[in-house]
Structure formats: structure tokens, C-alpha cells
Amino acid sequence: MKAATGIGIVVAVVAILGGAVVEGTSLGTLMNIPAIMIVCGGTAGVTLAAVGMDTFKNMPKLILRAANTASPDLASQATQLVGFAEKARKDGLLSLEGDVSQIDDAYMRRGMQLVVDGTEAAAVRDVMEGEIDAMAARHAQGTGAFEKAGGYAPTIGILGAVFGLMHALGYLDQPEKLGPAIAGAFVATLLGVGVANVVMLPVGNRLSALSLEEQGLREMTMEGILAIQAGENPRTVSERLQTFVSPAKRAGLADPDAPASIDEARERRAA
């Protein structure tokens, strides 16, 4: 379910706020403007200082990506590669030239184009591995930004609490104001811990998981393309690619050389 991250964050926020209200906490107490300014502004500032402007500006897009991106369909990609292997086995690699432009996945399209153009296998592997490494490096920057923000937010929250307590100490001679002032001081700590553990760290973990899944998809694609270039039997290609697909989803990856019936299997044995 591609919206699981967004749903999970909403459920967490509702559960935390709901529990606080049931316990007797006023939502008005949580709407502490100075605490919000210190935690949100301070966390944003130190994160910007740590990761740079380009990565910082990209964080909203990464939040949407984490909340609305499904895991890649390895079985579908593997099935397409096996189909190309069958066609190349029968009609040669050049027969795939017309199919290359129809491939949706840019990474797969580039690899297949290299193969059709007659590029050596070692060069194809180098180019495709380079693409994987570059993608992993880009993703690591985005993931690292959320991990850093998740580490900074609680500390900034503690700073806010210290400021609030310093202010509360001015009410030692006014007991009726001292309690609310202390309660307000701890809102900053609550916000810091909440921002880190409800938003930043879950989003970072989801982005990391998506990156690993995409790397797995690309590694499978590369192995399939190199197997096609080497002229391997489609059944061997299928077996090779199945190792990348979870057992629960392998049923959709057909074996191109499997007999269609028991009679066909007998005929093959007899031959």
C-alpha cells in the first residue's frame, strides 16, 4: 500500500493527541507559539546548515515521495526481461531495436539500447553499475537529511524547555502562574521528540527502504540485460531473475520453457 507512510503518521498524531486529551491535557497548552518557533525554526535552520540548500529544498518533495510511492514491481519487470530473452533467442538482439523505445523504465531502456547497439558486456555493466551507485548516492543525501533532522529536533526541544523554565522561574513568587509556565516549558521538548519520532525518522526510514528496493530492481534489470546479451536460454534468465523476486510473487513470473501440459512433458522426455 503506497500510502502506508502517510496513514501511519496520521494515525500516530491522532493517537498521541487523543491520548493527551483523554488524560486531561488541553490542546491550547500544546499550541505554544514560542515553542513551535524554537523547535520548527531551530530544527530547520540546523538541518539547512548540515545538508545544504539544494537538499533542504528537496525535503518536501521527499516527504510526498515517502508517503505516496509504492514498492517496485519486480515480477512485472522480470517477466518483461524474460520476454525480451525469448525474442532475442529466436530472432537475434537486433530484433529488439523496435521494442527499446517502448520501455517505460529509463534505466532498463538505456541498458537495452546499449545491448542493441553492440556495446561490450563489460562496458554495459560499468555503465549500469555506475547508474546504480549514482542513484544510491543521491538517495543517501535525502535520507540523511531526515535522519539529521530527527537527531537535532529533540535537542532543540530541550533548549526550548530550558528557555521556558528560565522564564517560569520568574514566577516563583506567583504560584498561580508558576504551574502553567512550567507546563508550557515542556511543550518544546514534547514537540522536539514528536517531530523527530513521528515525522522525520519514519520518513527517513521509508526513503531508505524505497532506495534499497529500487537498487534491487536495477540490479535485477542489469543481470537480466546482461543475460540477454550473452544469449542465455530464456529459462535460465527466468531462474536467475526469480532470485530477486520474493517467493510470494514468483507465481506471476512464468517459466518460458515449462511444458504447457503433462502430455507435452512426456513428449519432451521421449524426444
C-alpha positions as CSV (number, residue, x, y, z in Angstrom):
1,M,0.0,0.0,0.0
2,K,1.8,3.1,-1.2
3,A,0.0,5.5,1.2
4,A,1.1,3.5,4.3
5,T,3.6,6.0,5.5
6,G,1.2,8.9,5.4
7,I,-1.5,6.9,7.0
8,G,0.9,5.8,9.7
9,I,1.9,9.3,10.6
10,V,-1.7,10.5,10.7
11,V,-2.6,7.6,13.0
12,A,0.3,8.3,15.3
13,V,-0.6,12.0,15.6
14,V,-4.2,11.3,16.2
15,A,-3.4,8.6,18.8
16,I,-0.9,10.8,20.7
17,L,-3.1,13.9,20.7
18,G,-6.2,11.8,21.5
19,G,-4.4,10.2,24.4
20,A,-3.3,13.6,25.7
21,V,-6.8,15.0,25.6
22,V,-8.3,11.9,27.3
23,E,-5.6,12.4,30.0
24,G,-6.8,15.9,30.5
25,T,-4.2,17.9,28.5
26,S,-5.6,21.0,26.8
27,L,-4.8,21.3,23.1
28,G,-4.5,25.0,23.8
29,T,-1.5,24.3,26.0
30,L,0.2,22.5,23.1
31,M,-0.3,25.5,20.8
32,N,2.7,27.2,22.4
33,I,3.9,29.7,19.7
34,P,7.4,30.3,21.2
35,A,7.9,26.5,21.5
36,I,6.8,25.9,17.9
37,M,9.1,28.7,16.7
38,I,12.1,27.3,18.6
39,V,11.6,23.7,17.6
40,C,10.5,24.1,14.0
41,G,12.7,27.1,13.2
42,G,15.7,25.8,15.0
43,T,15.5,22.3,13.5
44,A,15.0,23.7,10.0
45,G,18.0,26.0,10.5
46,V,20.5,23.4,11.8
47,T,19.3,20.9,9.1
48,L,19.9,23.5,6.4
49,A,23.3,24.2,7.8
50,A,24.1,20.4,7.8
51,V,22.8,19.4,4.4
52,G,22.9,22.5,2.2
53,M,20.2,24.4,0.4
54,D,19.7,22.1,-2.5
55,T,18.9,19.0,-0.4
56,F,16.9,21.1,2.1
57,K,14.7,22.5,-0.6
58,N,14.0,18.9,-1.8
59,M,12.8,17.7,1.6
60,P,9.1,18.5,1.0
61,K,9.1,16.5,-2.3
62,L,10.8,13.6,-0.5
63,I,8.1,13.6,2.2
64,L,5.5,13.3,-0.6
65,R,7.5,10.5,-2.2
66,A,7.7,8.6,1.1
67,A,4.0,9.0,1.7
68,N,2.8,8.1,-1.9
69,T,5.3,5.7,-3.5
70,A,4.6,2.0,-3.9
71,S,7.3,-0.6,-3.9
72,P,8.6,-1.5,-7.4
73,D,7.0,-4.5,-9.2
74,L,10.0,-6.8,-9.7
75,A,7.9,-9.6,-11.0
76,S,6.5,-7.5,-13.9
77,Q,9.9,-6.2,-14.8
78,A,11.4,-9.7,-14.7
79,T,8.6,-11.0,-17.0
80,Q,9.3,-8.3,-19.5
81,L,13.0,-9.2,-19.5
82,V,12.2,-12.9,-20.0
83,G,10.1,-11.9,-23.0
84,F,13.0,-10.0,-24.5
85,A,15.2,-13.0,-23.8
86,E,12.8,-15.2,-25.8
87,K,12.7,-12.8,-28.7
88,A,16.4,-12.3,-28.8
89,R,17.0,-16.1,-28.6
90,K,14.7,-16.6,-31.7
91,D,15.4,-13.6,-33.8
92,G,18.6,-12.1,-32.5
93,L,19.4,-9.0,-30.5
94,L,18.7,-6.6,-33.3
95,S,15.1,-7.7,-33.3
96,L,14.7,-5.9,-30.0
97,E,15.5,-2.5,-31.5
98,G,11.9,-1.6,-32.1
99,D,10.9,-2.6,-28.6
100,V,13.5,-0.4,-26.8
101,S,11.7,2.9,-27.4
102,Q,8.5,1.3,-25.8
103,I,10.2,0.5,-22.5
104,D,8.9,2.8,-19.7
105,D,11.7,2.3,-17.3
106,A,14.5,4.7,-18.3
107,Y,17.2,2.6,-16.7
108,M,16.1,-0.6,-18.5
109,R,15.7,1.3,-21.8
110,R,19.2,2.7,-21.6
111,G,20.7,-0.8,-20.8
112,M,18.7,-2.5,-23.6
113,Q,19.8,0.3,-26.1
114,L,23.5,-0.3,-25.2
115,V,23.0,-4.0,-25.9
116,V,21.2,-3.5,-29.2
117,D,24.0,-1.0,-30.2
118,G,26.5,-3.8,-29.8
119,T,28.3,-2.4,-26.7
120,E,30.6,-4.9,-25.0
121,A,29.3,-6.6,-21.9
122,A,31.9,-5.2,-19.6
123,A,31.1,-1.6,-20.7
124,V,27.3,-2.3,-20.3
125,R,27.9,-3.5,-16.7
126,D,30.1,-0.5,-15.9
127,V,27.5,2.0,-17.2
128,M,24.7,0.3,-15.4
129,E,26.5,-0.2,-12.1
130,G,27.6,3.5,-12.3
131,E,23.9,4.4,-12.6
132,I,23.1,2.4,-9.5
133,D,25.9,3.9,-7.5
134,A,24.9,7.4,-8.5
135,M,21.3,6.8,-7.6
136,A,22.2,5.4,-4.2
137,A,24.4,8.4,-3.5
138,R,21.5,10.8,-4.4
139,H,19.1,8.9,-2.2
140,A,21.5,8.8,0.7
141,Q,21.6,12.6,0.7
142,G,17.8,12.8,1.0
143,T,17.6,10.1,3.6
144,G,20.5,11.6,5.6
145,A,18.7,15.0,5.8
146,F,15.7,13.4,7.6
147,E,18.0,11.4,9.9
148,K,19.9,14.6,10.8
149,A,16.7,16.5,11.4
150,G,15.4,13.6,13.6
151,G,18.6,13.8,15.6
152,Y,18.5,17.6,16.0
153,A,14.8,18.1,16.9
154,P,14.8,16.6,20.4
155,T,17.9,18.6,21.3
156,I,16.4,21.8,20.1
157,G,13.3,20.9,22.1
158,I,15.4,20.6,25.2
159,L,16.8,24.1,24.5
160,G,13.3,25.4,24.3
161,A,12.4,23.7,27.5
162,V,15.4,25.4,29.2
163,F,14.3,28.8,28.0
164,G,10.8,28.1,29.2
165,L,11.9,27.0,32.7
166,M,14.1,30.1,32.9
167,H,11.0,32.2,32.2
168,A,9.0,30.1,34.7
169,L,11.5,30.8,37.5
170,G,10.4,34.4,37.3
171,Y,7.0,33.4,38.8
172,L,8.4,31.8,42.0
173,D,6.5,34.5,43.9
174,Q,3.3,33.9,41.9
175,P,2.3,30.2,42.4
176,E,-0.8,30.6,40.3
177,K,1.4,31.4,37.2
178,L,4.2,29.0,38.0
179,G,2.4,25.8,37.2
180,P,1.2,26.9,33.7
181,A,4.6,28.3,32.9
182,I,6.4,25.0,33.8
183,A,3.8,23.1,31.7
184,G,4.4,25.4,28.8
185,A,8.1,25.0,29.1
186,F,7.9,21.2,28.5
187,V,5.9,21.7,25.3
188,A,9.1,22.4,23.4
189,T,10.5,19.0,24.5
190,L,7.3,17.3,23.5
191,L,7.4,19.0,20.1
192,G,11.0,18.1,19.5
193,V,10.6,14.4,20.4
194,G,7.3,14.3,18.4
195,V,8.7,15.9,15.2
196,A,11.7,13.5,15.3
197,N,9.9,10.3,16.0
198,V,6.6,10.8,14.3
199,V,7.7,12.6,11.1
200,M,11.5,12.8,10.4
201,L,12.8,9.4,11.4
202,P,9.8,7.4,9.9
203,V,10.1,9.4,6.6
204,G,13.9,8.8,6.5
205,N,13.4,5.1,7.1
206,R,10.8,4.8,4.4
207,L,13.0,6.6,1.9
208,S,15.9,4.3,2.8
209,A,13.7,1.3,2.2
210,L,12.5,2.6,-1.1
211,S,16.0,3.3,-2.2
212,L,17.1,-0.3,-1.4
213,E,14.1,-1.6,-3.3
214,E,14.9,0.5,-6.3
215,Q,18.5,-0.7,-6.1
216,G,17.3,-4.3,-6.1
217,L,15.1,-3.6,-9.1
218,R,18.0,-2.1,-11.0
219,E,20.4,-4.9,-10.1
220,M,17.9,-7.4,-11.3
221,T,17.4,-5.5,-14.5
222,M,21.1,-5.3,-15.1
223,E,21.5,-9.0,-14.6
224,G,18.6,-9.7,-17.0
225,I,20.0,-7.4,-19.7
226,L,23.5,-9.0,-19.4
227,A,22.0,-12.5,-19.6
228,I,20.0,-11.5,-22.8
229,Q,23.2,-10.0,-24.3
230,A,25.0,-13.3,-23.5
231,G,22.3,-15.3,-25.4
232,E,21.3,-17.3,-22.3
233,N,18.3,-19.6,-22.5
234,P,15.1,-17.8,-21.5
235,R,14.5,-20.4,-18.8
236,T,17.9,-19.7,-17.3
237,V,17.2,-16.0,-17.5
238,S,13.9,-16.6,-15.7
239,E,15.6,-18.7,-13.0
240,R,18.2,-16.0,-12.5
241,L,15.7,-13.2,-12.1
242,Q,13.4,-15.2,-9.8
243,T,16.1,-15.0,-7.1
244,F,15.4,-11.2,-6.9
245,V,11.6,-11.7,-6.5
246,S,10.0,-12.6,-3.2
247,P,8.6,-16.2,-3.3
248,A,5.1,-14.9,-2.8
249,K,5.3,-13.0,-6.1
250,R,7.1,-15.5,-8.2
251,A,3.9,-17.1,-9.5
252,G,3.5,-14.3,-11.9
253,L,6.9,-14.9,-13.5
254,A,6.2,-17.7,-16.0
255,D,8.9,-20.2,-17.0
256,P,9.2,-19.8,-20.8
257,D,10.4,-23.4,-21.2
258,A,7.9,-25.0,-18.9
259,P,5.6,-27.6,-20.6
260,A,2.1,-26.5,-21.0
261,S,0.7,-29.9,-20.1
262,I,1.6,-33.4,-18.9
263,D,1.4,-34.8,-22.5
264,E,3.9,-32.1,-23.6
265,A,6.2,-33.0,-20.8
266,R,6.1,-36.7,-21.8
267,E,6.8,-35.8,-25.4
268,R,9.8,-33.8,-24.4
269,R,11.2,-36.8,-22.4
270,A,10.5,-39.1,-25.2
271,A,12.4,-36.9,-27.6
